[in-house]
Amino acid sequence: MLQEFSQQVEDTARAAVNQIHTALPGEIVSFNPGAGTAVVKPSGKFVTSDGVELAYPPITDAPVAFPFCQSAGIGIAFPVKPKDDCLIIISEVELDAWRSGAESESSLRFDLTSAMVIPGLLNGGGAIVEKACSKDAVVIQAGETELMVYDAGVEIASGETELKITGKGIKAKGDMEVDGKITCKQVIETG
């Protein structure tokens, strides 16, 4: 009798814990840049208390996080496209008060309807990550154009054109067009 009671308590606790969502990988289904929200599809399966495996439903209207300071208007934004991997974080509280200032009408905790999304989850490394780690740098890449900021300076490369800024000066490779004046306070040497 005691063993059956213990098993029932354990089963009840496990069922309750299985209803608590925290974070899981997912995939972007669609993104609304004007609203800053996405429809995302969590990866994996949800297992019911009686052992049935179900696919997670798509989560709609999930706010997407970018490294951005709204009060200063400074940040980084990048495209978010369908099939991009992401990290889905489930809020401990409903997002109603945060989103609109309105009081929440229910008390759902850790519910999939209160999901937030961080795009850019990698399921493997890549050349840009390896470069950032080997140079201790921030590397921003868009197609053939790359910006790297590290302790030695800044490097910008786009195709065959390069610009390097270090404590020793500026080096440029490629054609240059200037619209405006160039003022020089030293003698210019040509080579």
C-alpha positions as CSV (number, residue, x, y, z in Angstrom):
1,M,0.0,0.0,0.0
2,L,2.8,2.4,0.9
3,Q,4.7,1.6,-2.3
4,E,1.5,2.3,-4.4
5,F,1.1,5.6,-2.6
6,S,4.7,6.5,-3.2
7,Q,4.4,5.6,-6.9
8,Q,1.2,7.7,-7.2
9,V,2.9,10.7,-5.6
10,E,5.9,10.3,-8.0
11,D,3.7,10.0,-11.0
12,T,1.7,13.1,-10.0
13,A,4.9,15.1,-9.5
14,R,6.3,13.9,-12.8
15,A,3.1,14.9,-14.6
16,A,3.2,18.3,-13.1
17,V,6.9,18.9,-13.9
18,N,6.3,17.7,-17.5
19,Q,3.9,20.7,-17.9
20,I,6.6,23.2,-17.0
21,H,8.4,24.4,-20.1
22,T,11.7,26.4,-19.7
23,A,13.7,26.4,-23.0
24,L,14.0,24.3,-26.1
25,P,15.5,24.5,-29.6
26,G,13.2,25.4,-32.4
27,E,12.9,26.7,-36.0
28,I,11.6,29.9,-37.3
29,V,8.4,29.4,-39.3
30,S,7.8,33.1,-40.1
31,F,9.0,36.5,-38.8
32,N,7.2,39.8,-38.7
33,P,9.9,42.5,-38.6
34,G,7.4,45.3,-38.0
35,A,6.0,43.7,-34.9
36,G,9.3,42.0,-33.9
37,T,7.5,38.6,-33.4
38,A,7.8,35.2,-34.9
39,V,5.9,32.0,-35.4
40,V,8.3,29.2,-34.2
41,K,8.1,25.4,-34.2
42,P,9.7,23.7,-31.2
43,S,11.9,20.7,-31.9
44,G,11.3,17.4,-30.3
45,K,8.2,15.7,-29.0
46,F,6.0,16.4,-25.9
47,V,5.3,13.2,-23.9
48,T,1.9,13.1,-22.2
49,S,1.5,11.6,-18.7
50,D,0.3,8.3,-20.3
51,G,3.4,8.1,-22.5
52,V,1.9,9.4,-25.8
53,E,4.4,11.4,-27.9
54,L,3.0,14.5,-29.6
55,A,4.6,17.1,-31.9
56,Y,4.7,20.5,-30.2
57,P,2.3,22.9,-31.9
58,P,3.7,26.1,-33.6
59,I,4.0,29.0,-31.2
60,T,2.6,32.3,-32.6
61,D,3.3,35.9,-31.7
62,A,6.6,35.2,-29.8
63,P,8.7,38.3,-29.3
64,V,12.2,38.0,-30.8
65,A,15.3,39.2,-28.9
66,F,18.0,41.2,-30.5
67,P,21.0,42.8,-28.8
68,F,19.5,46.3,-28.7
69,C,19.2,49.2,-26.2
70,Q,15.8,50.8,-27.0
71,S,16.3,53.8,-24.8
72,A,19.6,54.8,-26.7
73,G,18.5,53.5,-30.1
74,I,21.7,51.4,-30.4
75,G,21.9,47.8,-31.3
76,I,22.4,45.1,-33.9
77,A,19.6,43.8,-36.1
78,F,19.9,41.1,-38.7
79,P,17.5,39.1,-41.0
80,V,15.5,36.3,-39.5
81,K,14.3,33.8,-42.1
82,P,12.1,30.7,-42.1
83,K,14.1,27.6,-41.3
84,D,16.6,29.5,-39.1
85,D,17.3,27.7,-35.9
86,C,16.5,29.5,-32.6
87,L,16.3,29.2,-28.9
88,I,12.8,29.3,-27.5
89,I,12.6,30.5,-23.9
90,I,9.4,30.1,-21.9
91,S,8.7,33.0,-19.5
92,E,7.9,32.1,-15.9
93,V,5.0,34.6,-16.1
94,E,2.6,35.6,-18.8
95,L,3.9,38.4,-21.1
96,D,0.6,40.4,-21.1
97,A,1.7,43.0,-18.6
98,W,5.2,43.4,-20.2
99,R,3.8,43.7,-23.7
100,S,0.8,46.0,-23.2
101,G,0.7,47.1,-19.6
102,A,-2.5,45.2,-19.2
103,E,-3.1,42.9,-16.3
104,S,-3.0,39.2,-17.2
105,E,-6.4,37.5,-17.3
106,S,-5.0,34.1,-16.2
107,S,-2.2,32.7,-14.2
108,L,-0.5,30.4,-16.7
109,R,3.1,29.8,-15.6
110,F,5.9,28.4,-17.9
111,D,3.3,28.0,-20.7
112,L,4.2,27.8,-24.4
113,T,2.0,30.8,-25.0
114,S,4.5,33.0,-23.2
115,A,7.5,32.1,-25.4
116,M,10.3,34.4,-26.4
117,V,12.8,33.7,-29.2
118,I,16.5,34.2,-29.6
119,P,17.5,33.7,-33.2
120,G,20.8,32.4,-34.3
121,L,21.1,29.1,-32.3
122,L,23.8,27.1,-34.0
123,N,23.7,23.3,-34.2
124,G,27.3,23.3,-35.2
125,G,30.3,25.7,-35.5
126,G,31.5,27.4,-38.6
127,A,34.3,29.5,-40.1
128,I,33.0,32.8,-38.6
129,V,32.8,31.3,-35.1
130,E,36.3,29.8,-35.4
131,K,37.7,33.2,-36.6
132,A,36.0,35.1,-33.7
133,C,37.5,32.6,-31.2
134,S,41.0,32.5,-32.7
135,K,41.3,36.3,-32.9
136,D,39.3,37.1,-29.7
137,A,37.2,39.3,-32.0
138,V,33.7,40.4,-32.8
139,V,33.1,39.3,-36.4
140,I,30.1,40.5,-38.4
141,Q,29.6,38.9,-41.8
142,A,27.1,39.6,-44.6
143,G,27.8,37.6,-47.8
144,E,31.3,38.6,-49.0
145,T,31.6,41.6,-46.6
146,E,33.2,41.1,-43.2
147,L,33.9,43.5,-40.3
148,M,36.2,42.3,-37.5
149,V,36.9,44.3,-34.4
150,Y,39.6,43.0,-32.0
151,D,42.3,44.4,-29.8
152,A,44.7,45.1,-32.7
153,G,42.1,47.3,-34.5
154,V,39.4,47.0,-37.1
155,E,39.4,45.2,-40.4
156,I,36.8,45.5,-43.1
157,A,36.9,43.4,-46.2
158,S,34.5,43.3,-49.1
159,G,35.6,41.2,-52.1
160,E,39.1,42.4,-53.1
161,T,38.8,45.7,-51.1
162,E,40.2,45.9,-47.6
163,L,40.5,48.6,-44.9
164,K,42.6,48.0,-41.8
165,I,42.7,50.5,-38.9
166,T,45.3,49.9,-36.1
167,G,47.2,52.0,-33.6
168,K,49.9,52.5,-36.3
169,G,47.6,53.9,-38.9
170,I,45.2,53.1,-41.7
171,K,45.9,50.7,-44.7
172,A,43.6,50.5,-47.6
173,K,43.6,48.1,-50.6
174,G,41.4,48.8,-53.6
175,D,40.0,51.8,-55.4
176,M,39.0,54.9,-53.4
177,E,36.4,57.5,-54.3
178,V,36.1,60.6,-52.1
179,D,33.2,63.1,-52.3
180,G,34.5,66.1,-50.4
181,K,37.8,67.5,-49.3
182,I,40.8,65.6,-48.0
183,T,42.9,67.7,-45.6
184,C,46.4,66.5,-44.9
185,K,48.7,68.1,-42.3
186,Q,51.8,66.1,-43.2
187,V,53.8,65.6,-46.4
188,I,52.2,63.0,-48.6
189,E,54.7,60.4,-50.1
190,T,53.7,58.5,-53.1
191,G,55.2,55.2,-53.9
